[in-house]
Amino acid sequence: MFCNSCKAFSYLVAFSLISSLACLTPLLSSSMILSVLLLKCDFCVLNSKFLPNSLIEWLLSSALFM
Protein backbone atom coordinates (compact mmCIF):
# COMPACT_ATOMS: atom_id res chain seq x y z
CA MET A 1 0.00 0.00 0.00
CA PHE A 2 1.38 3.37 -0.98
CA CYS A 3 1.45 6.31 1.39
CA ASN A 4 -0.20 9.57 0.29
CA SER A 5 3.07 11.24 -0.71
CA CYS A 6 4.09 8.18 -2.76
CA LYS A 7 0.71 8.19 -4.49
CA ALA A 8 1.04 11.91 -5.26
CA PHE A 9 4.55 11.31 -6.62
CA SER A 10 3.31 8.48 -8.84
CA TYR A 11 0.56 10.75 -10.23
CA LEU A 12 3.17 13.42 -10.94
CA VAL A 13 5.40 10.92 -12.75
CA ALA A 14 2.44 9.64 -14.78
CA PHE A 15 1.46 13.19 -15.76
CA SER A 16 5.05 13.94 -16.76
CA LEU A 17 5.22 10.82 -18.92
CA ILE A 18 1.91 11.58 -20.62
CA SER A 19 2.99 15.18 -21.25
CA SER A 20 6.29 14.03 -22.69
CA LEU A 21 4.56 11.55 -24.95
CA ALA A 22 2.12 14.17 -26.21
CA CYS A 23 4.96 16.59 -27.00
CA LEU A 24 7.28 14.04 -28.57
CA THR A 25 4.88 11.96 -30.64
CA PRO A 26 5.02 14.07 -33.81
CA LEU A 27 8.79 14.47 -33.64
CA LEU A 28 10.25 11.08 -32.76
CA SER A 29 9.88 7.47 -33.73
CA SER A 30 8.26 5.04 -31.32
CA SER A 31 11.59 3.57 -30.18
CA MET A 32 12.92 7.03 -29.38
CA ILE A 33 9.77 7.81 -27.40
CA LEU A 34 10.13 4.57 -25.48
CA SER A 35 13.75 5.29 -24.61
CA VAL A 36 12.90 8.81 -23.39
CA LEU A 37 10.07 7.47 -21.24
CA LEU A 38 12.27 4.73 -19.80
CA LEU A 39 14.97 7.24 -18.93
CA LYS A 40 12.38 9.41 -17.19
CA CYS A 41 11.29 6.35 -15.22
CA ASP A 42 14.82 5.66 -13.95
CA PHE A 43 14.38 7.84 -10.88
CA CYS A 44 11.08 6.21 -10.00
CA VAL A 45 12.35 2.69 -10.68
CA LEU A 46 15.60 3.10 -8.78
CA ASN A 47 13.79 4.45 -5.72
CA SER A 48 11.16 1.72 -5.72
CA LYS A 49 11.65 -1.02 -3.16
CA PHE A 50 8.92 -3.10 -4.78
CA LEU A 51 10.72 -4.00 -8.00
CA PRO A 52 13.38 -6.73 -8.14
CA ASN A 53 16.91 -5.78 -9.14
CA SER A 54 16.77 -7.83 -12.34
CA LEU A 55 13.79 -5.78 -13.58
CA ILE A 56 15.59 -2.54 -12.74
CA GLU A 57 18.68 -3.67 -14.66
CA TRP A 58 16.55 -4.71 -17.65
CA LEU A 59 14.78 -1.34 -17.77
CA LEU A 60 18.06 0.55 -17.58
CA SER A 61 19.73 -1.55 -20.28
CA SER A 62 16.69 -1.24 -22.54
CA ALA A 63 16.75 2.54 -22.18
CA LEU A 64 20.47 2.77 -22.91
CA PHE A 65 20.50 0.52 -25.98
CA MET A 66 17.54 2.12 -27.78
PDB file of N, CA, C and O in Angstrom:
ATOM      1  N   MET A   1       0.846  -1.185   0.000  1.00  0.00           N
ATOM      2  CA  MET A   1       0.000   0.000   0.000  1.00  0.00           C
ATOM      3  C   MET A   1       0.885   1.238   0.000  1.00  0.00           C
ATOM      4  O   MET A   1       1.812   1.351   0.801  1.00  0.00           O
ATOM      5  N   PHE A   2       0.595   2.149  -0.889  1.00  0.00           N
ATOM      6  CA  PHE A   2       1.380   3.372  -0.979  1.00  0.00           C
ATOM      7  C   PHE A   2       0.902   4.397   0.033  1.00  0.00           C
ATOM      8  O   PHE A   2      -0.288   4.466   0.342  1.00  0.00           O
ATOM      9  N   CYS A   3       1.827   5.189   0.545  1.00  0.00           N
ATOM     10  CA  CYS A   3       1.446   6.306   1.386  1.00  0.00           C
ATOM     11  C   CYS A   3       0.952   7.442   0.490  1.00  0.00           C
ATOM     12  O   CYS A   3       1.101   7.379  -0.731  1.00  0.00           O
ATOM     13  N   ASN A   4       0.370   8.472   1.087  1.00  0.00           N
ATOM     14  CA  ASN A   4      -0.198   9.566   0.292  1.00  0.00           C
ATOM     15  C   ASN A   4       0.852  10.297  -0.521  1.00  0.00           C
ATOM     16  O   ASN A   4       0.593  10.654  -1.670  1.00  0.00           O
ATOM     17  N   SER A   5       2.031  10.531   0.039  1.00  0.00           N
ATOM     18  CA  SER A   5       3.071  11.240  -0.708  1.00  0.00           C
ATOM     19  C   SER A   5       3.590  10.390  -1.862  1.00  0.00           C
ATOM     20  O   SER A   5       3.921  10.924  -2.920  1.00  0.00           O
ATOM     21  N   CYS A   6       3.666   9.065  -1.671  1.00  0.00           N
ATOM     22  CA  CYS A   6       4.088   8.178  -2.758  1.00  0.00           C
ATOM     23  C   CYS A   6       3.053   8.160  -3.865  1.00  0.00           C
ATOM     24  O   CYS A   6       3.404   8.129  -5.044  1.00  0.00           O
ATOM     25  N   LYS A   7       1.773   8.180  -3.494  1.00  0.00           N
ATOM     26  CA  LYS A   7       0.707   8.191  -4.489  1.00  0.00           C
ATOM     27  C   LYS A   7       0.739   9.500  -5.271  1.00  0.00           C
ATOM     28  O   LYS A   7       0.573   9.497  -6.491  1.00  0.00           O
ATOM     29  N   ALA A   8       0.953  10.617  -4.578  1.00  0.00           N
ATOM     30  CA  ALA A   8       1.039  11.907  -5.263  1.00  0.00           C
ATOM     31  C   ALA A   8       2.237  11.935  -6.204  1.00  0.00           C
ATOM     32  O   ALA A   8       2.146  12.468  -7.310  1.00  0.00           O
ATOM     33  N   PHE A   9       3.359  11.365  -5.773  1.00  0.00           N
ATOM     34  CA  PHE A   9       4.546  11.312  -6.625  1.00  0.00           C
ATOM     35  C   PHE A   9       4.283  10.461  -7.860  1.00  0.00           C
ATOM     36  O   PHE A   9       4.701  10.820  -8.961  1.00  0.00           O
ATOM     37  N   SER A  10       3.595   9.339  -7.687  1.00  0.00           N
ATOM     38  CA  SER A  10       3.305   8.479  -8.842  1.00  0.00           C
ATOM     39  C   SER A  10       2.376   9.176  -9.824  1.00  0.00           C
ATOM     40  O   SER A  10       2.519   8.996 -11.033  1.00  0.00           O
ATOM     41  N   TYR A  11       1.421   9.973  -9.329  1.00  0.00           N
ATOM     42  CA  TYR A  11       0.563  10.747 -10.227  1.00  0.00           C
ATOM     43  C   TYR A  11       1.374  11.791 -10.981  1.00  0.00           C
ATOM     44  O   TYR A  11       1.140  12.024 -12.167  1.00  0.00           O
ATOM     45  N   LEU A  12       2.321  12.417 -10.300  1.00  0.00           N
ATOM     46  CA  LEU A  12       3.168  13.420 -10.940  1.00  0.00           C
ATOM     47  C   LEU A  12       4.032  12.793 -12.026  1.00  0.00           C
ATOM     48  O   LEU A  12       4.189  13.369 -13.103  1.00  0.00           O
ATOM     49  N   VAL A  13       4.590  11.627 -11.756  1.00  0.00           N
ATOM     50  CA  VAL A  13       5.399  10.920 -12.753  1.00  0.00           C
ATOM     51  C   VAL A  13       4.542  10.529 -13.947  1.00  0.00           C
ATOM     52  O   VAL A  13       4.965  10.677 -15.093  1.00  0.00           O
ATOM     53  N   ALA A  14       3.336  10.028 -13.683  1.00  0.00           N
ATOM     54  CA  ALA A  14       2.442   9.639 -14.777  1.00  0.00           C
ATOM     55  C   ALA A  14       2.078  10.847 -15.630  1.00  0.00           C
ATOM     56  O   ALA A  14       2.063  10.750 -16.857  1.00  0.00           O
ATOM     57  N   PHE A  15       1.784  11.978 -15.007  1.00  0.00           N
ATOM     58  CA  PHE A  15       1.464  13.190 -15.756  1.00  0.00           C
ATOM     59  C   PHE A  15       2.651  13.639 -16.593  1.00  0.00           C
ATOM     60  O   PHE A  15       2.484  14.053 -17.740  1.00  0.00           O
ATOM     61  N   SER A  16       3.845  13.558 -16.026  1.00  0.00           N
ATOM     62  CA  SER A  16       5.054  13.941 -16.755  1.00  0.00           C
ATOM     63  C   SER A  16       5.274  13.045 -17.967  1.00  0.00           C
ATOM     64  O   SER A  16       5.643  13.526 -19.039  1.00  0.00           O
ATOM     65  N   LEU A  17       5.049  11.746 -17.800  1.00  0.00           N
ATOM     66  CA  LEU A  17       5.218  10.817 -18.915  1.00  0.00           C
ATOM     67  C   LEU A  17       4.199  11.066 -20.016  1.00  0.00           C
ATOM     68  O   LEU A  17       4.537  11.040 -21.200  1.00  0.00           O
ATOM     69  N   ILE A  18       2.953  11.307 -19.627  1.00  0.00           N
ATOM     70  CA  ILE A  18       1.915  11.578 -20.624  1.00  0.00           C
ATOM     71  C   ILE A  18       2.200  12.877 -21.354  1.00  0.00           C
ATOM     72  O   ILE A  18       2.018  12.961 -22.569  1.00  0.00           O
ATOM     73  N   SER A  19       2.650  13.899 -20.621  1.00  0.00           N
ATOM     74  CA  SER A  19       2.988  15.177 -21.252  1.00  0.00           C
ATOM     75  C   SER A  19       4.150  15.017 -22.220  1.00  0.00           C
ATOM     76  O   SER A  19       4.133  15.576 -23.317  1.00  0.00           O
ATOM     77  N   SER A  20       5.145  14.263 -21.817  1.00  0.00           N
ATOM     78  CA  SER A  20       6.294  14.033 -22.695  1.00  0.00           C
ATOM     79  C   SER A  20       5.874  13.300 -23.956  1.00  0.00           C
ATOM     80  O   SER A  20       6.316  13.637 -25.054  1.00  0.00           O
ATOM     81  N   LEU A  21       5.029  12.308 -23.799  1.00  0.00           N
ATOM     82  CA  LEU A  21       4.564  11.545 -24.953  1.00  0.00           C
ATOM     83  C   LEU A  21       3.772  12.430 -25.906  1.00  0.00           C
ATOM     84  O   LEU A  21       3.935  12.332 -27.122  1.00  0.00           O
ATOM     85  N   ALA A  22       2.922  13.288 -25.368  1.00  0.00           N
ATOM     86  CA  ALA A  22       2.121  14.173 -26.211  1.00  0.00           C
ATOM     87  C   ALA A  22       3.003  15.154 -26.977  1.00  0.00           C
ATOM     88  O   ALA A  22       2.719  15.472 -28.131  1.00  0.00           O
ATOM     89  N   CYS A  23       4.062  15.631 -26.345  1.00  0.00           N
ATOM     90  CA  CYS A  23       4.959  16.589 -27.004  1.00  0.00           C
ATOM     91  C   CYS A  23       5.872  15.916 -28.017  1.00  0.00           C
ATOM     92  O   CYS A  23       6.206  16.512 -29.041  1.00  0.00           O
ATOM     93  N   LEU A  24       6.275  14.694 -27.746  1.00  0.00           N
ATOM     94  CA  LEU A  24       7.284  14.042 -28.570  1.00  0.00           C
ATOM     95  C   LEU A  24       6.715  13.204 -29.705  1.00  0.00           C
ATOM     96  O   LEU A  24       7.442  12.869 -30.640  1.00  0.00           O
ATOM     97  N   THR A  25       5.456  12.863 -29.648  1.00  0.00           N
ATOM     98  CA  THR A  25       4.879  11.959 -30.644  1.00  0.00           C
ATOM     99  C   THR A  25       5.084  12.428 -32.081  1.00  0.00           C
ATOM    100  O   THR A  25       5.482  11.616 -32.916  1.00  0.00           O
ATOM    101  N   PRO A  26       4.835  13.687 -32.410  1.00  0.00           N
ATOM    102  CA  PRO A  26       5.017  14.075 -33.813  1.00  0.00           C
ATOM    103  C   PRO A  26       6.474  14.125 -34.250  1.00  0.00           C
ATOM    104  O   PRO A  26       6.758  14.083 -35.447  1.00  0.00           O
ATOM    105  N   LEU A  27       7.396  14.213 -33.306  1.00  0.00           N
ATOM    106  CA  LEU A  27       8.793  14.467 -33.640  1.00  0.00           C
ATOM    107  C   LEU A  27       9.669  13.226 -33.691  1.00  0.00           C
ATOM    108  O   LEU A  27      10.648  13.196 -34.435  1.00  0.00           O
ATOM    109  N   LEU A  28       9.342  12.220 -32.929  1.00  0.00           N
ATOM    110  CA  LEU A  28      10.246  11.084 -32.759  1.00  0.00           C
ATOM    111  C   LEU A  28       9.585   9.770 -33.136  1.00  0.00           C
ATOM    112  O   LEU A  28       8.360   9.647 -33.133  1.00  0.00           O
ATOM    113  N   SER A  29      10.407   8.804 -33.456  1.00  0.00           N
ATOM    114  CA  SER A  29       9.883   7.467 -33.729  1.00  0.00           C
ATOM    115  C   SER A  29       9.467   6.803 -32.424  1.00  0.00           C
ATOM    116  O   SER A  29       9.790   7.293 -31.342  1.00  0.00           O
ATOM    117  N   SER A  30       8.761   5.703 -32.523  1.00  0.00           N
ATOM    118  CA  SER A  30       8.262   5.040 -31.318  1.00  0.00           C
ATOM    119  C   SER A  30       9.391   4.522 -30.433  1.00  0.00           C
ATOM    120  O   SER A  30       9.262   4.544 -29.209  1.00  0.00           O
ATOM    121  N   SER A  31      10.487   4.060 -31.015  1.00  0.00           N
ATOM    122  CA  SER A  31      11.593   3.570 -30.185  1.00  0.00           C
ATOM    123  C   SER A  31      12.264   4.709 -29.429  1.00  0.00           C
ATOM    124  O   SER A  31      12.692   4.539 -28.287  1.00  0.00           O
ATOM    125  N   MET A  32      12.353   5.869 -30.072  1.00  0.00           N
ATOM    126  CA  MET A  32      12.920   7.030 -29.384  1.00  0.00           C
ATOM    127  C   MET A  32      12.012   7.465 -28.240  1.00  0.00           C
ATOM    128  O   MET A  32      12.499   7.815 -27.165  1.00  0.00           O
ATOM    129  N   ILE A  33      10.709   7.446 -28.458  1.00  0.00           N
ATOM    130  CA  ILE A  33       9.766   7.813 -27.400  1.00  0.00           C
ATOM    131  C   ILE A  33       9.902   6.847 -26.233  1.00  0.00           C
ATOM    132  O   ILE A  33       9.924   7.264 -25.075  1.00  0.00           O
ATOM    133  N   LEU A  34       9.992   5.562 -26.536  1.00  0.00           N
ATOM    134  CA  LEU A  34      10.125   4.569 -25.479  1.00  0.00           C
ATOM    135  C   LEU A  34      11.401   4.778 -24.676  1.00  0.00           C
ATOM    136  O   LEU A  34      11.383   4.660 -23.451  1.00  0.00           O
ATOM    137  N   SER A  35      12.500   5.084 -25.342  1.00  0.00           N
ATOM    138  CA  SER A  35      13.753   5.290 -24.613  1.00  0.00           C
ATOM    139  C   SER A  35      13.684   6.528 -23.733  1.00  0.00           C
ATOM    140  O   SER A  35      14.206   6.517 -22.618  1.00  0.00           O
ATOM    141  N   VAL A  36      13.049   7.598 -24.210  1.00  0.00           N
ATOM    142  CA  VAL A  36      12.898   8.810 -23.390  1.00  0.00           C
ATOM    143  C   VAL A  36      12.039   8.513 -22.174  1.00  0.00           C
ATOM    144  O   VAL A  36      12.367   8.932 -21.065  1.00  0.00           O
ATOM    145  N   LEU A  37      10.943   7.795 -22.371  1.00  0.00           N
ATOM    146  CA  LEU A  37      10.071   7.473 -21.244  1.00  0.00           C
ATOM    147  C   LEU A  37      10.765   6.566 -20.237  1.00  0.00           C
ATOM    148  O   LEU A  37      10.592   6.734 -19.030  1.00  0.00           O
ATOM    149  N   LEU A  38      11.546   5.610 -20.722  1.00  0.00           N
ATOM    150  CA  LEU A  38      12.268   4.734 -19.799  1.00  0.00           C
ATOM    151  C   LEU A  38      13.317   5.500 -19.013  1.00  0.00           C
ATOM    152  O   LEU A  38      13.521   5.233 -17.828  1.00  0.00           O
ATOM    153  N   LEU A  39      13.981   6.443 -19.652  1.00  0.00           N
ATOM    154  CA  LEU A  39      14.967   7.244 -18.930  1.00  0.00           C
ATOM    155  C   LEU A  39      14.299   8.115 -17.884  1.00  0.00           C
ATOM    156  O   LEU A  39      14.862   8.331 -16.811  1.00  0.00           O
ATOM    157  N   LYS A  40      13.104   8.619 -18.180  1.00  0.00           N
ATOM    158  CA  LYS A  40      12.383   9.412 -17.187  1.00  0.00           C
ATOM    159  C   LYS A  40      11.926   8.546 -16.018  1.00  0.00           C
ATOM    160  O   LYS A  40      11.755   9.036 -14.901  1.00  0.00           O
ATOM    161  N   CYS A  41      11.731   7.257 -16.283  1.00  0.00           N
ATOM    162  CA  CYS A  41      11.286   6.347 -15.222  1.00  0.00           C
ATOM    163  C   CYS A  41      12.428   5.884 -14.329  1.00  0.00           C
ATOM    164  O   CYS A  41      12.183   5.294 -13.277  1.00  0.00           O
ATOM    165  N   ASP A  42      13.672   6.140 -14.727  1.00  0.00           N
ATOM    166  CA  ASP A  42      14.817   5.657 -13.951  1.00  0.00           C
ATOM    167  C   ASP A  42      14.736   6.074 -12.497  1.00  0.00           C
ATOM    168  O   ASP A  42      14.952   5.257 -11.602  1.00  0.00           O
ATOM    169  N   PHE A  43      14.425   7.347 -12.252  1.00  0.00           N
ATOM    170  CA  PHE A  43      14.376   7.838 -10.879  1.00  0.00           C
ATOM    171  C   PHE A  43      13.323   7.082 -10.081  1.00  0.00           C
ATOM    172  O   PHE A  43      13.568   6.665  -8.949  1.00  0.00           O
ATOM    173  N   CYS A  44      12.166   6.911 -10.673  1.00  0.00           N
ATOM    174  CA  CYS A  44      11.079   6.205  -9.998  1.00  0.00           C
ATOM    175  C   CYS A  44      11.436   4.743  -9.768  1.00  0.00           C
ATOM    176  O   CYS A  44      11.197   4.203  -8.688  1.00  0.00           O
ATOM    177  N   VAL A  45      12.006   4.105 -10.782  1.00  0.00           N
ATOM    178  CA  VAL A  45      12.345   2.688 -10.680  1.00  0.00           C
ATOM    179  C   VAL A  45      13.454   2.464  -9.663  1.00  0.00           C
ATOM    180  O   VAL A  45      13.377   1.535  -8.859  1.00  0.00           O
ATOM    181  N   LEU A  46      14.473   3.294  -9.687  1.00  0.00           N
ATOM    182  CA  LEU A  46      15.601   3.103  -8.777  1.00  0.00           C
ATOM    183  C   LEU A  46      15.214   3.338  -7.328  1.00  0.00           C
ATOM    184  O   LEU A  46      15.822   2.760  -6.427  1.00  0.00           O
ATOM    185  N   ASN A  47      14.209   4.180  -7.086  1.00  0.00           N
ATOM    186  CA  ASN A  47      13.787   4.448  -5.720  1.00  0.00           C
ATOM    187  C   ASN A  47      12.690   3.506  -5.237  1.00  0.00           C
ATOM    188  O   ASN A  47      12.274   3.579  -4.081  1.00  0.00           O
ATOM    189  N   SER A  48      12.226   2.637  -6.100  1.00  0.00           N
ATOM    190  CA  SER A  48      11.161   1.718  -5.718  1.00  0.00           C
ATOM    191  C   SER A  48      11.748   0.498  -5.026  1.00  0.00           C
ATOM    192  O   SER A  48      12.686  -0.121  -5.529  1.00  0.00           O
ATOM    193  N   LYS A  49      11.196   0.161  -3.879  1.00  0.00           N
ATOM    194  CA  LYS A  49      11.646  -1.023  -3.161  1.00  0.00           C
ATOM    195  C   LYS A  49      10.798  -2.231  -3.525  1.00  0.00           C
ATOM    196  O   LYS A  49      11.001  -3.322  -2.993  1.00  0.00           O
ATOM    197  N   PHE A  50       9.838  -2.031  -4.443  1.00  0.00           N
ATOM    198  CA  PHE A  50       8.919  -3.103  -4.776  1.00  0.00           C
ATOM    199  C   PHE A  50       9.327  -3.854  -6.034  1.00  0.00           C
ATOM    200  O   PHE A  50       8.755  -4.902  -6.336  1.00  0.00           O
ATOM    201  N   LEU A  51      10.297  -3.344  -6.769  1.00  0.00           N
ATOM    202  CA  LEU A  51      10.723  -4.004  -7.997  1.00  0.00           C
ATOM    203  C   LEU A  51      12.021  -4.768  -7.768  1.00  0.00           C
ATOM    204  O   LEU A  51      12.926  -4.256  -7.109  1.00  0.00           O
ATOM    205  N   PRO A  52      12.127  -5.966  -8.292  1.00  0.00           N
ATOM    206  CA  PRO A  52      13.376  -6.726  -8.138  1.00  0.00           C
ATOM    207  C   PRO A  52      14.515  -6.099  -8.932  1.00  0.00           C
ATOM    208  O   PRO A  52      14.289  -5.395  -9.915  1.00  0.00           O
ATOM    209  N   ASN A  53      15.730  -6.363  -8.496  1.00  0.00           N
ATOM    210  CA  ASN A  53      16.910  -5.782  -9.138  1.00  0.00           C
ATOM    211  C   ASN A  53      17.034  -6.182 -10.593  1.00  0.00           C
ATOM    212  O   ASN A  53      17.488  -5.377 -11.407  1.00  0.00           O
ATOM    213  N   SER A  54      16.647  -7.393 -10.951  1.00  0.00           N
ATOM    214  CA  SER A  54      16.766  -7.826 -12.342  1.00  0.00           C
ATOM    215  C   SER A  54      15.875  -6.997 -13.254  1.00  0.00           C
ATOM    216  O   SER A  54      16.259  -6.694 -14.384  1.00  0.00           O
ATOM    217  N   LEU A  55      14.685  -6.624 -12.778  1.00  0.00           N
ATOM    218  CA  LEU A  55      13.792  -5.785 -13.579  1.00  0.00           C
ATOM    219  C   LEU A  55      14.366  -4.387 -13.728  1.00  0.00           C
ATOM    220  O   LEU A  55      14.270  -3.791 -14.801  1.00  0.00           O
ATOM    221  N   ILE A  56      14.959  -3.857 -12.671  1.00  0.00           N
ATOM    222  CA  ILE A  56      15.585  -2.539 -12.742  1.00  0.00           C
ATOM    223  C   ILE A  56      16.723  -2.549 -13.755  1.00  0.00           C
ATOM    224  O   ILE A  56      16.837  -1.633 -14.569  1.00  0.00           O
ATOM    225  N   GLU A  57      17.566  -3.580 -13.710  1.00  0.00           N
ATOM    226  CA  GLU A  57      18.679  -3.674 -14.661  1.00  0.00           C
ATOM    227  C   GLU A  57      18.178  -3.799 -16.093  1.00  0.00           C
ATOM    228  O   GLU A  57      18.759  -3.210 -17.004  1.00  0.00           O
ATOM    229  N   TRP A  58      17.109  -4.557 -16.301  1.00  0.00           N
ATOM    230  CA  TRP A  58      16.553  -4.711 -17.645  1.00  0.00           C
ATOM    231  C   TRP A  58      16.019  -3.385 -18.178  1.00  0.00           C
ATOM    232  O   TRP A  58      16.244  -3.046 -19.340  1.00  0.00           O
ATOM    233  N   LEU A  59      15.312  -2.633 -17.331  1.00  0.00           N
ATOM    234  CA  LEU A  59      14.785  -1.340 -17.768  1.00  0.00           C
ATOM    235  C   LEU A  59      15.906  -0.375 -18.124  1.00  0.00           C
ATOM    236  O   LEU A  59      15.825   0.333 -19.128  1.00  0.00           O
ATOM    237  N   LEU A  60      16.945  -0.347 -17.311  1.00  0.00           N
ATOM    238  CA  LEU A  60      18.065   0.552 -17.583  1.00  0.00           C
ATOM    239  C   LEU A  60      18.793   0.164 -18.860  1.00  0.00           C
ATOM    240  O   LEU A  60      19.140   1.034 -19.658  1.00  0.00           O
ATOM    241  N   SER A  61      19.030  -1.124 -19.067  1.00  0.00           N
ATOM    242  CA  SER A  61      19.734  -1.546 -20.277  1.00  0.00           C
ATOM    243  C   SER A  61      18.876  -1.315 -21.513  1.00  0.00           C
ATOM    244  O   SER A  61      19.405  -0.970 -22.570  1.00  0.00           O
ATOM    245  N   SER A  62      17.577  -1.497 -21.404  1.00  0.00           N
ATOM    246  CA  SER A  62      16.688  -1.237 -22.539  1.00  0.00           C
ATOM    247  C   SER A  62      16.712   0.236 -22.911  1.00  0.00           C
ATOM    248  O   SER A  62      16.710   0.581 -24.092  1.00  0.00           O
ATOM    249  N   ALA A  63      16.735   1.101 -21.914  1.00  0.00           N
ATOM    250  CA  ALA A  63      16.746   2.537 -22.183  1.00  0.00           C
ATOM    251  C   ALA A  63      18.065   2.971 -22.807  1.00  0.00           C
ATOM    252  O   ALA A  63      18.079   3.858 -23.660  1.00  0.00           O
ATOM    253  N   LEU A  64      19.167   2.365 -22.400  1.00  0.00           N
ATOM    254  CA  LEU A  64      20.473   2.774 -22.912  1.00  0.00           C
ATOM    255  C   LEU A  64      20.746   2.265 -24.317  1.00  0.00           C
ATOM    256  O   LEU A  64      21.448   2.926 -25.083  1.00  0.00           O
ATOM    257  N   PHE A  65      20.204   1.102 -24.673  1.00  0.00           N
ATOM    258  CA  PHE A  65      20.500   0.519 -25.977  1.00  0.00           C
ATOM    259  C   PHE A  65      19.538   0.942 -27.072  1.00  0.00           C
ATOM    260  O   PHE A  65      19.748   0.588 -28.232  1.00  0.00           O
ATOM    261  N   MET A  66      18.490   1.688 -26.745  1.00  0.00           N
ATOM    262  CA  MET A  66      17.544   2.116 -27.781  1.00  0.00           C
ATOM    263  C   MET A  66      18.017   3.354 -28.472  1.00  0.00           C
ATOM    264  O   MET A  66      17.343   3.854 -29.373  1.00  0.00           O
TER     265      MET A  66
END
